[in-house]
Amino acid sequence: MTSKAAGPTPPDKLTPPQRTMPVVNTVTAADITDSLKAGFSDFLARPIMSGFFGLFYAVFGLLLVWSLVWLGKIWMIIPAVVGFPLVAPFAAAGLYEMSRRLQAGEDFGWSEILTVMANQRKREMGWMAFVTLFVFWVWIYQVRLWLAIILQNASFSDFDGFLNTVFFTPQGWAFLAVGTCVGAFLSAVLFSVTVVAMPLLLDRDTDFVTAMLTSLRVVAESPVVMLGWAAIISVTMLLSLVPAFLGLVFTLPILGHTTWHLYQRAVQPEASAGP
């Protein structure tokens, strides 16, 4: 009679442990004000490094416009410029890390910040970049769709002709009205799923779906205040585009630093999260 060799006892539960959802707080207007002050303070603490991220973003915007002119895609210039701020949350990842280290009193240089940014490709931040760029692509596509439907009989061979058609014809006004409504909806959706998702992914080891759901919960918890913050971001970013994108050198870093501090107020620390 042979005896069976005793093997390892299988675990009782084969399912992985469930991650807990972060606990969100109610955001007030005072939180927005205090976060703006803290963000401006972070900018002043490291103005050259902060300004670099704003300058990089501005140069990318200028290259985007130049590429459209070179390719002869005149009609895409306005929607591309207006939709360009949609990708700003992803571009501000380095600013979030700077604010995190400044808040913790840690010393850092270029190598530490750039290394953290490079390492994000191995984490869930890449998926958030995909979500952001996908919404930007939808924005460009829907502009092209409404352009074909509403301005199908219009003719414009240069940028001045396009501006004249859009701003001084009834068809152009209809195009602007529809495009603005659709763009506002897409911007609200993207803001809601990213407002604290990016800094959350940088701060904690969590998945991008949890980060987006947490961001949605923050907006749902304080809809008026958060939509007010969205309006501040939108107006500031659009005004920054006017002087050849150069305003972004200052406004993008300040808004990026501010977003980190707002995230700190909107989401409770991990140790304080409930079971």
HELIX and SHEET records of a PDB file:
HELIX    1   1 ALA A   29  ALA A   45  1                                  17    
HELIX    2   2 PRO A   47  LEU A   71  1                                  25    
HELIX    3   3 ILE A   74  MET A   76  5                                   3    
HELIX    4   4 ILE A   77  GLY A   83  1                                   7    
HELIX    5   5 PHE A   84  VAL A   87  5                                   4    
HELIX    6   6 ALA A   88  ALA A   91  1                                   4    
HELIX    7   7 ALA A   93  ALA A  104  1                                  12    
HELIX    8   8 TRP A  110  ASN A  119  1                                  10    
HELIX    9   9 GLN A  120  LYS A  122  5                                   3    
HELIX   10  10 MET A  125  ILE A  150  1                                  26    
HELIX   11  11 PHE A  159  PHE A  168  1                                  10    
HELIX   12  12 PRO A  170  THR A  194  1                                  25    
HELIX   13  13 ALA A  197  ASP A  203  1                                   7    
HELIX   14  14 PHE A  208  GLU A  221  1                                  14    
HELIX   15  15 PRO A  223  LEU A  241  1                                  19    
HELIX   16  16 LEU A  248  ALA A  266  1                                  19    
HELIX   17  17 GLU A  270  SER A  272  5                                   3    
END                                                                             
